[in-house]
Amino acid sequence: MAETTNVLQAVSELRELVLELKQTPQKEILTPEEVMELFQISRSTFDTWRDRGIIKVYSLRRRLYCKYSELIQALDQNPAQ
């Protein structure tokens, strides 16, 4: 029961963060480090989201990048991830 409460609280906090981020102008192209800082997630969470196809990650010259607008859209579509 406590675990369910923690998950629901985490989902609620993520929804609040997404709403806040929608209202705050951001640069469009982000590095994984910027994504992790922005969404307050670990590298393993970032990798899990990428591996599951929740977020789209682009590679350019062996560096990874994400589009801010696609991140917001993905999190709107997958709020419990």
Secondary structure, DSSP 8 states (H G I E B T S, - for coil): -HHHHHHHHHHHHHHHHHHHHHHS---SEE-HHHHHHHHT--HHHHHHHHHTTSS--EEETTEEEEEHHHHHHHHHH-TT-
